[in-house]
Structures are given as structure tokens and as C-alpha cells.
Amino acid sequence: MAENTSQAVETTEGDESVARPYARALFELARDEGSYRGWSDQLSLMSAVMRNETVRALIDNPRLTRSDAGAVVIRTCADDIDPHAVNLLKVLAENDRLAQLPMIKALYNRFRAEAEGTVEAEVVSSTPLSDEQKTAIANALKQRLGRDVKLNCSVNEDLVGGAVVRAGDLVIDGSAVERLRQLASALVH
């Protein structure tokens, strides 16, 4: 697999084996309720709250009980989450699993994409992509993967030129940094 040359790619925290049962249960609940997007939105919000440094400092305070840590996250999300999401936060807090939220979100979105026949692709480029470039990338990935593609585009000027595309297990590193690394490796060998 290609070396990660991007700092703009969102990282997920947590252990996939620990997060998977939660993500699977949420996915099944969303499927039964017909609310894939609602859960995606709520998980995005809860994950963002967990990545917030101020919130993390509060819930990592050893004097705070697990229940109190959950309450901090619940209050921070306020009216933007439904009662099922509040229950999820309480369960995660009681089991000391709040830090798993970003991984739960990532796995849930993977299950959702699979069910909907789509794949999310992260495209990190050295400059903003035009609409034509985005369409060309999405069409090429759709042809290669046989699924509809949703692009998430970001810019990382450190790439110097080119782009890095990640779609599931597929990584295409067409950045100038990667080409230089390959050239250096070829020259050494």
C-alpha cells in the first residue's frame, strides 16, 4: 500500500474489533428505520465532538465518572441527536468506549455504502479540483469499482502536484511526492 503523504485525511481512532459490534447494531437499526442518513449525520456530529480538544480534556479528567463523561458529550450534542443516539452515548460512556466514536462512524459509513451500492472516495490534491476533474475521477472509479462513487475532496499543498485517491482498500498515489520517492528508490537500487 502506498505511503500516506497527506495530512488532510481524517483519521479514525479506536480498535475496529471493538467498534464493529456497535457500528453493526446501528447500521441494522438504521436499516430497520430507513434512516441511514440520519445516523450518518448524528455519528458525524458525535465524532466531531469527541475530536474536540476541549471536550476530550473534560472527559479525560480522572475525577469525572463515566456517566458524567457521557453527559458532557450528550449536552454538547444538545438537540441535534435523537433519543437513540443519547442511549448510544450512555452505553458507550458506561463501557468506557466514547473514544470509539470515530471508528464506529467510519465502520457504519462503510456498511451503509455497501448496502447502498456506493463507495466513498477521499481525493487529496495539491490544488482545488475543477468540476470536470471531479467528474472524471468519479467516473473512472465507478468503472473500476463497479459502484457509484461519492467524492470527498480536500487540498494539501504539501503534495506539490498530483493527487492521492483512497476508495476503500484502493489507494492511488499520483502525487509528485510519491513519484519522487519512487524515483529515489529506483536510483538507489
C-alpha positions as CSV (number, residue, x, y, z in Angstrom):
1,M,0.0,0.0,0.0
2,A,1.2,3.5,-0.8
3,E,2.7,5.7,1.9
4,N,0.3,8.3,3.3
5,T,1.6,11.7,2.1
6,S,-1.5,13.6,3.1
7,Q,-2.1,15.4,6.4
8,A,-5.7,16.3,5.3
9,V,-7.1,12.8,5.5
10,E,-9.3,12.3,8.6
11,T,-8.0,9.7,10.9
12,T,-10.2,7.3,12.9
13,E,-9.3,6.4,16.4
14,G,-10.1,3.2,18.1
15,D,-10.0,-0.5,17.7
16,E,-12.0,-1.8,14.7
17,S,-12.8,-5.1,16.5
18,V,-14.3,-3.1,19.5
19,A,-16.2,-0.6,17.3
20,R,-17.6,-3.1,14.9
21,P,-20.5,-4.5,17.0
22,Y,-21.7,-1.0,17.8
23,A,-21.5,0.0,14.1
24,R,-23.2,-3.1,13.0
25,A,-26.1,-2.6,15.6
26,L,-26.5,1.0,14.5
27,F,-26.5,0.0,10.8
28,E,-29.2,-2.6,11.5
29,L,-31.3,-0.1,13.4
30,A,-30.9,2.5,10.7
31,R,-31.8,-0.1,8.0
32,D,-34.9,-1.1,10.0
33,E,-35.9,2.5,10.5
34,G,-35.0,3.5,6.9
35,S,-32.7,6.3,8.3
36,Y,-29.2,5.7,7.0
37,R,-28.5,9.4,6.5
38,G,-29.9,10.4,9.9
39,W,-27.5,8.1,11.7
40,S,-24.6,9.2,9.4
41,D,-25.3,12.8,10.4
42,Q,-25.6,12.0,14.1
43,L,-22.4,9.9,14.1
44,S,-20.6,12.7,12.3
45,L,-21.6,15.2,14.9
46,M,-20.8,12.9,17.9
47,S,-17.4,12.0,16.3
48,A,-16.6,15.7,15.8
49,V,-17.5,16.4,19.4
50,M,-15.2,13.6,20.5
51,R,-12.3,15.1,18.4
52,N,-12.8,18.5,20.0
53,E,-9.8,19.1,22.3
54,T,-11.8,20.9,25.0
55,V,-14.4,18.1,25.2
56,R,-11.6,15.5,25.3
57,A,-9.8,17.3,28.1
58,L,-13.1,17.4,30.1
59,I,-14.0,13.7,29.6
60,D,-10.4,12.6,30.2
61,N,-10.4,14.2,33.6
62,P,-10.0,11.3,36.1
63,R,-12.4,12.9,38.6
64,L,-15.2,12.6,36.1
65,T,-17.3,9.4,36.2
66,R,-18.1,7.5,33.0
67,S,-21.7,8.6,33.3
68,D,-20.6,12.3,33.7
69,A,-18.3,11.9,30.6
70,G,-21.3,10.7,28.6
71,A,-23.4,13.6,29.9
72,V,-20.8,16.1,28.7
73,V,-21.0,14.6,25.2
74,I,-24.8,14.5,25.3
75,R,-25.0,18.1,26.4
76,T,-22.6,19.2,23.7
77,C,-24.6,17.5,21.0
78,A,-27.8,19.0,22.6
79,D,-30.9,18.9,20.4
80,D,-29.0,17.6,17.3
81,I,-29.3,14.0,18.3
82,D,-32.3,11.8,18.9
83,P,-33.1,9.6,21.9
84,H,-31.5,6.5,20.3
85,A,-28.2,8.5,19.9
86,V,-28.4,9.6,23.5
87,N,-28.8,6.0,24.6
88,L,-25.8,5.1,22.4
89,L,-23.7,7.7,24.1
90,K,-24.8,6.5,27.6
91,V,-23.9,2.9,26.7
92,L,-20.5,3.9,25.2
93,A,-19.8,6.0,28.3
94,E,-20.7,3.3,30.7
95,N,-18.4,0.9,28.8
96,D,-15.6,3.4,28.5
97,R,-15.9,3.4,24.7
98,L,-16.6,7.1,23.9
99,A,-13.2,7.3,22.1
100,Q,-14.5,4.6,19.7
101,L,-17.0,7.0,18.1
102,P,-14.8,8.0,15.1
103,M,-14.2,4.3,14.3
104,I,-17.9,3.5,14.8
105,K,-18.7,6.3,12.4
106,A,-16.2,5.0,9.8
107,L,-17.5,1.4,10.0
108,Y,-21.1,2.5,9.9
109,N,-20.5,4.5,6.8
110,R,-18.7,1.5,5.2
111,F,-21.7,-0.7,6.0
112,R,-24.1,2.0,4.6
113,A,-22.1,2.5,1.4
114,E,-22.0,-1.3,0.8
115,A,-25.8,-1.5,1.3
116,E,-26.4,1.4,-1.0
117,G,-24.0,0.2,-3.6
118,T,-21.8,3.2,-3.2
119,V,-18.2,3.8,-2.1
120,E,-16.8,7.0,-0.6
121,A,-13.5,8.1,-2.1
122,E,-11.1,10.6,-0.5
123,V,-9.3,12.7,-3.0
124,V,-6.5,14.9,-1.7
125,S,-4.9,17.1,-4.4
126,S,-2.3,19.8,-4.4
127,T,-4.7,22.3,-5.8
128,P,-8.6,22.5,-5.8
129,L,-10.1,20.2,-8.5
130,S,-12.4,21.6,-11.2
131,D,-15.9,20.1,-11.6
132,E,-14.7,18.4,-14.7
133,Q,-11.8,16.7,-12.9
134,K,-14.1,15.6,-10.1
135,T,-16.5,14.1,-12.6
136,A,-13.6,12.3,-14.5
137,I,-12.3,10.8,-11.2
138,A,-15.7,9.7,-10.1
139,N,-16.4,8.1,-13.5
140,A,-13.1,6.3,-13.6
141,L,-13.5,5.0,-10.1
142,K,-17.1,3.9,-10.8
143,Q,-15.9,2.0,-13.8
144,R,-13.0,0.3,-11.9
145,L,-15.0,-0.5,-8.7
146,G,-18.4,-1.1,-10.3
147,R,-20.2,1.1,-7.7
148,D,-21.4,4.7,-7.5
149,V,-18.8,7.0,-6.0
150,K,-19.1,9.8,-3.6
151,L,-16.1,12.1,-3.6
152,N,-14.7,13.9,-0.6
153,C,-12.2,16.3,-1.9
154,S,-9.6,18.3,0.0
155,V,-6.4,20.2,-0.7
156,N,-2.9,19.5,0.7
157,E,-0.3,21.9,-0.8
158,D,2.5,19.6,0.6
159,L,1.7,17.2,-2.2
160,V,3.4,19.7,-4.6
161,G,1.5,18.3,-7.6
162,G,-0.9,15.5,-8.4
163,A,-3.4,13.8,-6.1
164,V,-3.9,10.8,-3.8
165,V,-7.2,8.8,-4.1
166,R,-8.4,6.4,-1.5
167,A,-11.6,4.4,-2.0
168,G,-12.0,1.5,0.4
169,D,-8.8,-0.6,0.2
170,L,-7.8,1.0,-3.1
171,V,-5.1,3.7,-2.9
172,I,-3.8,5.5,-6.0
173,D,-1.0,7.8,-5.1
174,G,-0.3,10.0,-8.1
175,S,1.3,12.8,-6.1
176,A,4.6,14.4,-7.1
177,V,5.9,13.4,-3.6
178,E,5.2,9.7,-4.4
179,R,6.7,9.9,-7.9
180,L,9.9,11.5,-6.3
181,R,10.0,8.7,-3.7
182,Q,9.7,6.1,-6.4
183,L,12.4,7.8,-8.5
184,A,14.7,8.0,-5.5
185,S,14.1,4.3,-4.7
186,A,14.9,3.4,-8.3
187,L,18.1,5.3,-8.3
188,V,19.3,3.7,-5.1
189,H,18.6,0.1,-6.4
